[in-house]
Amino acid sequence: LIAINPNTWTGGISSNWSTGGKWSGNGMANTCPDYTILSTAIYQPILTSGTIAVQDLIIDAGSFLTISNSTMQISGTISNSGTFNASNGTIEMNGTAAQTIPANAFQNNALDNLIISNTSTSGVSLGGALDIYGSLTYSATGMTFATNDSLTFKSNASGTAFLGDMTGNTITGKATVERYLSAHKGWRFLSAPTDT
């Protein structure tokens, strides 16, 4: 049983995350840093603009959270027993202690953009498969990311995911890099260009 905190989603008015009246405290971003999404809400939350900062994100079984064209900064943990759709959104892991993105954190393991802003020496690590469709970037130098051989940079007709500037940062573990090929005849020369 999850205790009701002031940032528990009740969703009685609409799905818009960023307006008051849908949280148990009739507001948001108050003194309680944890955000809990309950399955009993009439409307499930959708974040469609701006940047929202949370500490621990708790998604109850049967609940849905959608992030689209917006950013969610997470400084604590992700506990997802429901559905977390961030395939068109950005997640920024910005804790000060080691963070893990758990297995099956996102619907279909799909994430558009991931930003590593964690300042601990252990940084951020993957607990299971993660597919990046947009970019993996770092907000500053001295950041660490461990793939645990579970990261895939996806590629399709719309575009190819990329790894941003690595200067002063660390990535450990293997990653799979896909390259989309259109269906036409002929030979192809493939490469994975790098710079230092």
N, CA, C and O of each residue as an XYZ file, in Angstrom:
784
protein
N       0.850     -1.183      0.000
C       0.000      0.000      0.000
C       0.890      1.239      0.000
O       1.812      1.351      0.807
N       0.609      2.152     -0.898
C       1.387      3.383     -0.991
C       0.693      4.468     -0.194
O      -0.493      4.730     -0.396
N       1.416      5.096      0.703
C       0.840      6.176      1.511
C       0.528      7.371      0.620
O       1.305      7.698     -0.277
N      -0.589      8.014      0.861
C      -0.969      9.198      0.095
C      -0.094     10.367      0.527
O      -0.061     10.727      1.703
N       0.607     10.952     -0.424
C       1.405     12.125     -0.125
C       0.828     13.312     -0.896
O      -0.021     13.105     -1.763
N       1.250     14.539     -0.617
C       0.654     15.708     -1.277
C       0.798     15.705     -2.799
O       0.073     16.420     -3.491
N       1.719     14.912     -3.317
C       1.886     14.839     -4.763
C       1.359     13.518     -5.312
O       1.984     12.908     -6.180
N       0.228     13.083     -4.815
C      -0.436     11.900     -5.350
C      -1.485     12.335     -6.368
O      -2.354     13.156     -6.074
N      -1.387     11.775     -7.561
C      -2.281     12.143     -8.659
C      -3.682     11.623     -8.401
O      -3.875     10.429     -8.170
N      -4.665     12.521     -8.440
C      -6.060     12.118     -8.298
C      -6.801     12.246     -9.622
O      -7.767     11.520     -9.857
N      -6.366     13.154    -10.489
C      -6.848     13.244    -11.864
C      -8.341     13.383    -12.023
O      -8.917     12.770    -12.922
N      -8.989     14.165    -11.188
C     -10.433     14.288    -11.273
C     -10.934     15.327    -12.251
O     -12.139     15.417    -12.487
N     -10.033     16.120    -12.830
C     -10.464     17.209    -13.710
C     -10.036     16.984    -15.151
O     -10.854     17.076    -16.066
N      -8.754     16.689    -15.358
C      -8.229     16.469    -16.706
C      -6.937     15.683    -16.598
O      -6.547     15.257    -15.511
N      -6.264     15.490    -17.748
C      -5.015     14.745    -17.780
C      -3.786     15.633    -17.704
O      -2.665     15.125    -17.651
N      -3.969     16.950    -17.698
C      -2.838     17.873    -17.736
C      -2.069     17.851    -16.420
O      -2.576     18.290    -15.388
N      -0.845     17.338    -16.466
C       0.005     17.229    -15.286
C       0.220     18.579    -14.603
O       0.241     18.666    -13.375
N       0.379     19.625    -15.405
C       0.920     20.893    -14.919
C      -0.086     21.871    -14.330
O       0.288     22.999    -14.006
N      -1.336     21.485    -14.181
C      -2.293     22.390    -13.554
C      -2.783     21.789    -12.242
O      -2.858     20.570    -12.091
N      -3.114     22.664    -11.301
C      -3.540     22.217     -9.979
C      -4.914     21.586     -9.988
O      -5.609     21.586    -11.004
N      -5.300     21.046     -8.835
C      -6.619     20.458     -8.690
C      -6.676     18.990     -9.024
O      -7.725     18.365     -8.867
N      -5.569     18.416     -9.482
C      -5.546     16.993     -9.810
C      -4.593     16.220     -8.908
O      -4.328     15.037     -9.121
N      -4.087     16.915     -7.900
C      -3.180     16.313     -6.937
C      -3.841     16.337     -5.567
O      -4.661     17.212     -5.289
N      -3.497     15.398     -4.722
C      -4.162     15.281     -3.425
C      -3.976     16.529     -2.576
O      -4.789     16.799     -1.692
N      -2.919     17.294     -2.830
C      -2.700     18.525     -2.097
C      -3.221     19.744     -2.835
O      -2.905     20.875     -2.466
N      -4.035     19.521     -3.899
C      -4.572     20.598     -4.737
C      -3.482     21.466     -5.349
O      -3.703     22.643     -5.633
N      -2.340     20.899     -5.545
C      -1.244     21.627     -6.169
C      -0.177     20.649     -6.573
O      -0.449     19.458     -6.728
N       1.030     21.130     -6.746
C       2.149     20.260     -7.058
C       3.431     20.984     -6.716
O       3.423     22.168     -6.377
N       4.542     20.255     -6.807
C       5.859     20.798     -6.488
C       5.887     21.404     -5.097
O       6.480     22.461     -4.879
N       5.235     20.722     -4.151
C       5.248     21.222     -2.783
C       6.347     20.532     -1.981
O       7.312     20.037     -2.563
N       6.220     20.490     -0.668
C       7.304     20.004      0.171
C       7.555     18.510      0.056
O       8.617     18.042      0.466
N       6.624     17.752     -0.485
C       6.828     16.320     -0.667
C       7.464     16.082     -2.032
O       6.869     16.432     -3.051
N       8.652     15.498     -2.074
C       9.351     15.360     -3.355
C       8.911     14.173     -4.196
O       9.261     14.096     -5.373
N       8.146     13.239     -3.618
C       7.741     12.042     -4.345
C       6.435     12.281     -5.093
O       5.547     12.981     -4.606
N       6.330     11.695     -6.271
C       5.117     11.799     -7.075
C       4.562     10.403     -7.308
O       5.255      9.523     -7.819
N       3.299     10.210     -6.925
C       2.650      8.912     -7.032
C       1.472      9.011     -7.982
O       0.632      9.902     -7.851
N       1.410      8.085     -8.947
C       0.316      8.031     -9.911
C      -0.552      6.827     -9.560
O      -0.083      5.689     -9.583
N      -1.831      7.084     -9.231
C      -2.741      6.013     -8.834
C      -3.615      5.569    -10.004
O      -3.996      6.371    -10.857
N      -3.921      4.284    -10.024
C      -4.748      3.733    -11.104
C      -6.216      4.108    -10.947
O      -6.990      3.975    -11.896
N      -6.610      4.570     -9.772
C      -8.016      4.875     -9.524
C      -8.441      6.228    -10.091
O      -9.626      6.560    -10.068
N      -7.492      7.008    -10.599
C      -7.818      8.329    -11.146
C      -8.652      8.201    -12.420
O      -8.417      7.310    -13.236
N      -9.626      9.096    -12.582
C     -10.456      9.106    -13.796
C      -9.606      9.428    -15.011
O      -9.705      8.759    -16.040
N      -8.770     10.451    -14.894
C      -7.854     10.839    -15.970
C      -6.437     10.465    -15.559
O      -6.048     10.661    -14.408
N      -5.665      9.927    -16.499
C      -4.278      9.605    -16.240
C      -3.392     10.745    -16.740
O      -3.721     11.363    -17.752
N      -2.278     11.044    -16.064
C      -1.508     12.258    -16.353
C      -0.724     12.216    -17.659
O      -0.179     11.187    -18.057
N      -0.692     13.382    -18.311
C       0.087     13.585    -19.530
C       0.878     14.879    -19.363
O       0.309     15.927    -19.061
N       2.175     14.800    -19.558
C       3.050     15.965    -19.511
C       3.446     16.313    -20.940
O       4.134     15.535    -21.602
N       3.012     17.484    -21.421
C       3.211     17.813    -22.838
C       4.047     19.059    -23.081
O       4.247     19.442    -24.233
N       4.537     19.697    -22.036
C       5.384     20.873    -22.249
C       6.221     21.155    -21.014
O       5.867     20.759    -19.903
N       7.325     21.838    -21.217
C       8.152     22.278    -20.109
C       8.961     21.172    -19.467
O       9.114     20.081    -20.015
N       9.475     21.486    -18.289
C      10.312     20.579    -17.516
C       9.738     20.440    -16.113
O       9.432     21.436    -15.457
N       9.593     19.203    -15.659
C       9.090     18.903    -14.322
C      10.180     18.168    -13.552
O      10.797     17.242    -14.079
N      10.422     18.577    -12.305
C      11.421     17.930    -11.459
C      10.733     17.101    -10.387
O       9.842     17.588     -9.691
N      11.152     15.836    -10.254
C      10.638     14.966     -9.203
C      11.821     14.288     -8.514
O      12.927     14.239     -9.051
N      11.565     13.771     -7.323
C      12.584     12.951     -6.677
C      12.277     11.501     -7.015
O      12.853     10.962     -7.959
N      11.390     10.859     -6.275
C      11.010      9.476     -6.567
C       9.693      9.480     -7.332
O       8.741     10.156     -6.944
N       9.647      8.723     -8.415
C       8.437      8.590     -9.226
C       7.867      7.202     -9.013
O       8.542      6.202     -9.257
N       6.613      7.137     -8.554
C       5.958      5.868     -8.242
C       4.711      5.756     -9.103
O       3.793      6.566     -8.981
N       4.676      4.754     -9.971
C       3.533      4.542    -10.857
C       2.851      3.254    -10.422
O       3.420      2.167    -10.519
N       1.627      3.395     -9.944
C       0.859      2.285     -9.410
C       0.447      1.323    -10.531
O       0.347      1.725    -11.690
N       0.210      0.063    -10.186
C      -0.276     -0.920    -11.161
C      -1.578     -0.430    -11.779
O      -2.482      0.012    -11.068
N      -1.673     -0.510    -13.098
C      -2.863     -0.058    -13.800
C      -2.860      1.410    -14.151
O      -3.792      1.888    -14.797
N      -1.826      2.147    -13.739
C      -1.729      3.580    -14.026
C      -0.954      3.828    -15.311
O      -0.184      2.981    -15.765
N      -1.175      5.015    -15.893
C      -0.490      5.409    -17.120
C       0.087      6.810    -16.947
O      -0.611      7.720    -16.499
N       1.347      6.983    -17.297
C       1.975      8.300    -17.334
C       2.598      8.482    -18.706
O       3.361      7.633    -19.168
N       2.270      9.595    -19.357
C       2.802      9.882    -20.690
C       3.585     11.184    -20.654
O       3.103     12.198    -20.149
N       4.801     11.148    -21.197
C       5.620     12.345    -21.353
C       5.850     12.541    -22.843
O       6.399     11.665    -23.511
N       5.428     13.698    -23.370
C       5.536     13.978    -24.795
C       6.029     15.397    -25.009
O       5.438     16.347    -24.496
N       7.111     15.546    -25.766
C       7.680     16.867    -26.065
C       7.967     17.667    -24.807
O       7.775     18.882    -24.784
N       8.423     16.998    -23.768
C       8.716     17.643    -22.497
C       9.791     16.840    -21.776
O      10.206     15.777    -22.239
N      10.236     17.365    -20.633
C      11.333     16.744    -19.889
C      10.915     16.486    -18.449
O      10.288     17.330    -17.808
N      11.270     15.311    -17.954
C      11.096     15.004    -16.548
C      12.468     14.764    -15.943
O      13.195     13.867    -16.370
N      12.819     15.570    -14.944
C      14.066     15.401    -14.209
C      13.789     14.526    -13.001
O      12.891     14.814    -12.209
N      14.571     13.444    -12.858
C      14.372     12.502    -11.761
C      15.654     12.455    -10.943
O      16.709     12.073    -11.449
N      15.557     12.847     -9.669
C      16.750     12.861     -8.823
C      16.828     11.651     -7.901
O      17.830     11.452     -7.214
N      15.771     10.844     -7.886
C      15.738      9.660     -7.030
C      15.548      8.389     -7.829
O      16.374      8.038     -8.672
N      14.442      7.698     -7.552
C      14.198      6.389     -8.159
C      12.939      6.388     -9.022
O      12.071      7.252     -8.897
N      12.869      5.385     -9.907
C      11.677      5.117    -10.702
C      11.130      3.778    -10.231
O      11.828      2.765    -10.268
N       9.879      3.779     -9.788
C       9.218      2.543     -9.393
C       7.952      2.430    -10.231
O       6.953      3.092     -9.948
N       7.993      1.593    -11.257
C       6.900      1.531    -12.222
C       6.243      0.167    -12.239
O       6.843     -0.818    -12.669
N       4.994      0.114    -11.765
C       4.192     -1.105    -11.867
C       3.088     -0.942    -12.893
O       2.278     -1.848    -13.093
N       3.053      0.227    -13.553
C       2.026      0.515    -14.547
C       2.632      0.692    -15.916
O       3.426     -0.137    -16.360
N       2.259      1.788    -16.605
C       2.756      2.074    -17.947
C       3.340      3.477    -17.971
O       2.659      4.443    -17.626
N       4.590      3.592    -18.374
C       5.302      4.864    -18.445
C       5.738      5.056    -19.890
O       6.712      4.453    -20.340
N       5.005      5.905    -20.616
C       5.291      6.134    -22.032
C       6.110      7.410    -22.185
O       5.590      8.513    -22.021
N       7.392      7.254    -22.500
C       8.282      8.391    -22.725
C       8.943      8.274    -24.091
O      10.047      8.776    -24.301
N       8.257      7.607    -25.022
C       8.839      7.383    -26.347
C       8.977      8.665    -27.146
O       9.695      8.701    -28.146
N       8.289      9.728    -26.712
C       8.421     11.029    -27.366
C       8.818     12.095    -26.342
O       8.515     13.276    -26.512
N       9.496     11.664    -25.283
C       9.856     12.584    -24.208
C      11.312     12.458    -23.813
O      12.048     11.627    -24.345
N      11.716     13.299    -22.867
C      13.092     13.327    -22.379
C      13.110     13.050    -20.883
O      12.334     13.624    -20.119
N      14.010     12.158    -20.480
C      14.239     11.876    -19.068
C      15.645     12.338    -18.721
O      16.615     11.984    -19.391
N      15.738     13.133    -17.665
C      17.041     13.575    -17.182
C      17.266     12.986    -15.799
O      16.514     13.272    -14.867
N      18.290     12.170    -15.665
C      18.643     11.572    -14.388
C      19.643     12.504    -13.716
O      20.803     12.571    -14.121
N      19.190     13.231    -12.675
C      20.018     14.290    -12.105
C      20.208     14.158    -10.596
O      20.218     15.149     -9.867
N      20.359     12.908    -10.143
C      20.578     12.684     -8.720
C      21.994     13.010     -8.282
O      22.869     13.288     -9.102
N      22.202     12.971     -6.967
C      23.529     13.172     -6.398
C      24.082     11.883     -5.801
O      25.222     11.847     -5.338
N      23.273     10.826     -5.811
C      23.706      9.480     -5.424
C      23.477      8.570     -6.629
O      22.777      8.942     -7.571
N      24.067      7.383     -6.594
C      23.940      6.450     -7.710
C      22.475      6.204     -8.053
O      21.641      6.047     -7.161
N      22.166      6.170     -9.349
C      20.802      5.919     -9.812
C      20.799      4.761    -10.804
O      21.748      4.565    -11.563
N      19.705      3.997    -10.777
C      19.514      2.909    -11.726
C      18.200      3.117    -12.452
O      17.174      3.401    -11.833
N      18.238      2.973    -13.779
C      16.999      2.936    -14.558
C      16.592      1.468    -14.592
O      17.251      0.662    -15.250
N      15.515      1.108    -13.894
C      15.190     -0.316    -13.760
C      14.720     -0.938    -15.069
O      14.315     -0.240    -15.999
N      14.781     -2.256    -15.121
C      14.262     -2.984    -16.277
C      12.783     -2.679    -16.445
O      12.049     -2.581    -15.462
N      12.351     -2.532    -17.672
C      10.949     -2.276    -18.009
C      10.423     -0.983    -17.387
O       9.235     -0.877    -17.083
N      11.304     -0.006    -17.200
C      10.868      1.276    -16.644
C       9.937      2.001    -17.601
O       9.020      2.700    -17.170
N      10.172      1.837    -18.918
C       9.405      2.549    -19.925
C       8.650      1.575    -20.824
O       9.092      0.449    -21.049
N       7.516      2.021    -21.328
C       6.715      1.186    -22.216
C       7.554      0.769    -23.422
O       8.171      1.611    -24.075
N       7.576     -0.512    -23.713
C       8.340     -1.094    -24.813
C       9.830     -0.766    -24.733
O      10.531     -0.832    -25.742
N      10.320     -0.416    -23.546
C      11.722     -0.045    -23.318
C      12.161      1.124    -24.185
O      13.354      1.283    -24.445
N      11.208      1.954    -24.639
C      11.489      3.028    -25.587
C      11.573      4.381    -24.890
O      10.705      4.737    -24.094
N      12.632      5.129    -25.201
C      12.832      6.472    -24.677
C      13.389      7.333    -25.798
O      14.299      6.915    -26.514
N      12.842      8.541    -25.954
C      13.348      9.423    -27.005
C      14.728      9.944    -26.628
O      15.706      9.657    -27.318
N      14.819     10.708    -25.536
C      16.098     11.296    -25.137
C      16.408     10.991    -23.680
O      15.525     11.009    -22.823
N      17.686     10.710    -23.416
C      18.161     10.499    -22.048
C      19.303     11.474    -21.795
O      20.261     11.541    -22.565
N      19.189     12.237    -20.693
C      20.246     13.161    -20.292
C      20.826     12.666    -18.971
O      20.090     12.431    -18.012
N      22.151     12.508    -18.925
C      22.834     12.113    -17.706
C      23.368     13.366    -17.035
O      24.254     14.038    -17.563
N      22.815     13.678    -15.854
C      23.245     14.838    -15.074
C      23.621     14.435    -13.654
O      23.788     15.296    -12.790
N      23.755     13.148    -13.407
C      24.045     12.626    -12.076
C      25.484     12.963    -11.697
O      26.409     12.693    -12.463
N      25.673     13.554    -10.512
C      26.992     14.034    -10.104
C      27.767     13.060     -9.218
O      28.891     13.361     -8.817
N      27.184     11.886     -8.901
C      27.906     10.923     -8.071
C      28.969     10.202     -8.894
O      28.887     10.155    -10.121
N      29.967      9.641     -8.212
C      31.019      8.925     -8.933
C      30.488      7.644     -9.561
O      31.054      7.161    -10.541
N      29.408      7.083     -9.013
C      28.809      5.858     -9.579
C      27.880      6.170    -10.743
O      27.663      5.317    -11.603
N      27.332      7.368    -10.783
C      26.506      7.811    -11.893
C      25.209      7.044    -12.055
O      24.546      6.695    -11.078
N      24.856      6.787    -13.316
C      23.597      6.138    -13.680
C      23.909      4.807    -14.355
O      24.857      4.709    -15.134
N      23.119      3.792    -14.058
C      23.297      2.489    -14.704
C      21.948      1.945    -15.157
O      20.899      2.321    -14.635
N      22.001      1.056    -16.135
C      20.797      0.406    -16.647
C      20.573     -0.910    -15.917
O      21.513     -1.672    -15.689
N      19.320     -1.172    -15.553
C      18.963     -2.427    -14.929
C      18.350     -3.406    -15.911
O      18.037     -4.540    -15.549
N      18.177     -2.974    -17.155
C      17.592     -3.812    -18.194
C      17.635     -3.090    -19.520
O      18.217     -2.010    -19.625
N      17.021     -3.677    -20.535
C      17.085     -3.140    -21.893
C      16.499     -1.734    -21.977
O      15.473     -1.433    -21.368
N      17.175     -0.879    -22.748
C      16.690      0.468    -23.021
C      16.999      0.813    -24.463
O      18.135      0.666    -24.913
N      15.979      1.276    -25.193
C      16.125      1.686    -26.590
C      16.016      3.197    -26.682
O      14.987      3.769    -26.322
N      17.074      3.853    -27.163
C      17.091      5.299    -27.345
C      16.769      5.603    -28.807
O      17.413      5.073    -29.713
N      15.771      6.457    -29.032
C      15.381      6.818    -30.400
C      15.876      8.204    -30.802
O      15.927      8.521    -31.991
N      16.240      9.032    -29.824
C      16.703     10.379    -30.112
C      18.176     10.534    -29.779
O      19.032     10.417    -30.655
N      18.477     10.803    -28.495
C      19.866     11.041    -28.124
C      20.145     10.641    -26.684
O      19.251     10.621    -25.838
N      21.407     10.323    -26.431
C      21.950     10.149    -25.091
C      22.999     11.235    -24.935
O      23.994     11.240    -25.660
N      22.793     12.162    -23.995
C      23.724     13.268    -23.819
C      24.059     13.451    -22.339
O      23.410     12.889    -21.457
N      25.081     14.247    -22.103
C      25.524     14.585    -20.755
C      25.360     16.088    -20.566
O      25.586     16.859    -21.499
N      24.964     16.513    -19.351
C      24.723     17.927    -19.115
C      25.994     18.684    -18.753
O      26.035     19.910    -18.852
N      27.036     17.959    -18.331
C      28.295     18.583    -17.931
C      29.385     17.524    -18.027
O      29.143     16.437    -18.551
N      30.573     17.823    -17.532
C      31.653     16.846    -17.538
C      31.692     16.112    -16.204
O      31.110     16.555    -15.214
N      32.390     14.980    -16.198
C      32.529     14.195    -14.980
C      31.380     13.244    -14.714
O      31.281     12.694    -13.617
N      30.503     13.035    -15.699
C      29.342     12.157    -15.531
C      29.688     10.724    -15.962
O      30.546     10.512    -16.819
N      28.999      9.740    -15.348
C      29.244      8.329    -15.632
C      27.939      7.628    -15.973
O      26.919      7.844    -15.317
N      27.976      6.784    -17.006
C      26.805      5.991    -17.392
C      27.253      4.576    -17.710
O      28.171      4.379    -18.507
N      26.609      3.583    -17.091
C      26.918      2.167    -17.309
C      25.756      1.507    -18.040
O      24.635      1.469    -17.531
N      26.027      0.988    -19.235
C      24.961      0.377    -20.036
C      24.619     -1.035    -19.587
O      23.524     -1.527    -19.861
N      25.555     -1.695    -18.896
C      25.378     -3.117    -18.556
C      24.996     -3.932    -19.782
O      24.227     -4.889    -19.693
N      25.543     -3.540    -20.927
C      25.339     -4.219    -22.222
C      23.868     -4.272    -22.623
O      23.445     -5.203    -23.309
N      23.082     -3.273    -22.196
C      21.633     -3.322    -22.412
C      21.093     -2.131    -23.197
O      19.879     -1.935    -23.250
N      21.965     -1.336    -23.805
C      21.550     -0.121    -24.499
C      21.547     -0.320    -26.009
O      22.468     -0.915    -26.568
N      20.492      0.188    -26.669
C      20.420      0.159    -28.131
C      20.105      1.551    -28.649
O      19.143      2.183    -28.213
N      20.923      2.027    -29.584
C      20.644      3.261    -30.304
C      19.831      2.865    -31.533
O      20.359      2.244    -32.455
N      18.554      3.223    -31.546
C      17.645      2.780    -32.595
C      17.769      3.628    -33.859
O      18.223      4.771    -33.815
N      17.362      3.054    -34.972
C      17.399      3.745    -36.250
C      16.192      3.316    -37.071
O      15.905      2.125    -37.193
N      15.485      4.297    -37.637
C      14.345      3.993    -38.498
C      14.259      5.049    -39.591
O      15.160      5.877    -39.728
N      13.190      5.025    -40.362
C      13.047      5.965    -41.482
C      12.987      7.410    -41.003
O      13.258      8.325    -41.780
N      12.639      7.630    -39.745
C      12.513      8.992    -39.210
C      13.838      9.572    -38.717
O      13.990     10.791    -38.646
N      14.788      8.719    -38.379
C      16.060      9.217    -37.887
C      16.842      8.144    -37.145
O      16.362      7.030    -36.937
N      18.053      8.506    -36.753
C      18.956      7.593    -36.072
C      19.398      8.210    -34.750
O      19.812      9.369    -34.710
N      19.314      7.452    -33.690
C      19.723      7.940    -32.372
C      21.226      8.179    -32.340
O      21.986      7.558    -33.082
N      21.643      9.106    -31.452
C      23.073      9.410    -31.379
C      23.529      9.600    -29.936
O      22.735      9.863    -29.033
N      24.835      9.455    -29.759
C      25.498      9.701    -28.486
C      26.156     11.066    -28.569
O      26.920     11.336    -29.496
N      25.865     11.926    -27.606
C      26.392     13.290    -27.628
C      27.859     13.373    -27.246
O      28.546     12.356    -27.151
N      28.326     14.575    -27.032
C      29.720     14.858    -26.705
C      30.140     14.102    -25.446
O      29.513     14.231    -24.394
N      31.196     13.322    -25.566
C      31.685     12.507    -24.449
C      32.850     13.146    -23.714
O      33.375     12.550    -22.774
N      33.267     14.331    -24.110
C      34.431     14.966    -23.508
C      34.285     15.062    -21.989
O      33.358     15.694    -21.481
N      35.215     14.426    -21.272
C      35.216     14.479    -19.817
C      34.205     13.571    -19.152
O      34.049     13.618    -17.932
N      33.510     12.739    -19.926
C      32.495     11.838    -19.372
C      32.862     10.392    -19.642
O      33.778     10.109    -20.414
N      32.143      9.473    -19.002
C      32.455      8.053    -19.111
C      31.206      7.257    -19.443
O      30.132      7.501    -18.892
N      31.360      6.296    -20.354
C      30.309      5.312    -20.605
C      30.966      3.944    -20.589
O      31.987      3.732    -21.244
N      30.380      3.008    -19.837
C      30.936      1.665    -19.758
C      29.894      0.665    -20.226
O      28.692      0.924    -20.162
N      30.367     -0.479    -20.696
C      29.474     -1.515    -21.202
C      29.253     -1.374    -22.688
O      29.616     -0.367    -23.295
N      28.656     -2.392    -23.264
C      28.411     -2.414    -24.706
C      27.099     -1.721    -25.050
O      26.190     -1.606    -24.227
N      27.035     -1.264    -26.295
C      25.798     -0.696    -26.830
C      25.630     -1.194    -28.253
O      26.610     -1.368    -28.978
N      24.397     -1.421    -28.648
C      24.081     -1.802    -30.022
C      23.705     -0.545    -30.790
O      22.896      0.259    -30.328
N      24.304     -0.384    -31.974
C      24.025      0.774    -32.809
C      23.364      0.285    -34.094
O      23.970     -0.454    -34.870
N      22.125      0.700    -34.310
C      21.393      0.295    -35.514
C      21.549      1.346    -36.605
O      21.759      2.526    -36.323
N      21.446      0.904    -37.848
C      21.435      1.798    -38.998
C      20.301      1.378    -39.924
O      20.293      0.263    -40.445
N      19.349      2.278    -40.125
C      18.202      1.994    -40.978
C      18.634      2.031    -42.443
O      19.353      2.936    -42.866
N      18.188      1.040    -43.208
C      18.454      0.983    -44.643
C      17.123      0.946    -45.377
O      16.286      0.082    -45.117
N      16.932      1.878    -46.288
C      15.691      1.878    -47.068
C      15.685      0.682    -48.013
O      16.737      0.152    -48.368
N      14.501      0.270    -48.409
C      14.356     -0.922    -49.243
C      14.552     -0.573    -50.719
O      13.592     -0.285    -51.434
N      15.796     -0.602    -51.157
C      16.083     -0.448    -52.578
C      17.316     -1.276    -52.906
O      18.104     -1.623    -52.026
N      17.468     -1.584    -54.184
C      18.565     -2.456    -54.579
C      19.874     -1.681    -54.610
O      19.894     -0.451    -54.664
N      20.966     -2.439    -54.573
C      22.275     -1.828    -54.648
C      23.102     -2.168    -53.425
O      22.585     -2.699    -52.442
N      24.371     -1.863    -53.488
C      25.245     -2.138    -52.357
C      25.355     -0.890    -51.489
O      25.082      0.224    -51.935
N      25.758     -1.100    -50.252
C      25.835     -0.010    -49.305
C      27.154     -0.074    -48.541
O      27.628     -1.152    -48.183
N      27.728      1.077    -48.303
C      28.930      1.164    -47.490
C      28.525      1.756    -46.157
O      28.017      2.876    -46.101
N      28.748      1.004    -45.066
C      28.320      1.441    -43.744
C      29.519      1.759    -42.862
O      30.552      1.093    -42.936
N      29.374      2.773    -42.037
C      30.418      3.098    -41.069
C      29.780      3.721    -39.852
O      28.628      4.154    -39.894
N      30.517      3.766    -38.783
C      30.063      4.424    -37.555
C      31.088      5.502    -37.232
O      32.037      5.239    -36.494
N      30.922      6.704    -37.763
C      31.922      7.752    -37.567
C      32.030      8.180    -36.103
O      31.027      8.302    -35.400
N      33.259      8.403    -35.664
C      33.505      8.893    -34.319
C      34.488     10.053    -34.384
O      35.218     10.221    -35.361
N      34.490     10.837    -33.333
C      35.415     11.949    -33.219
C      36.079     11.854    -31.862
O      35.437     12.084    -30.837
N      37.358     11.518    -31.845
C      38.139     11.284    -30.613
C      37.399     10.361    -29.671
O      37.899     10.053    -28.589
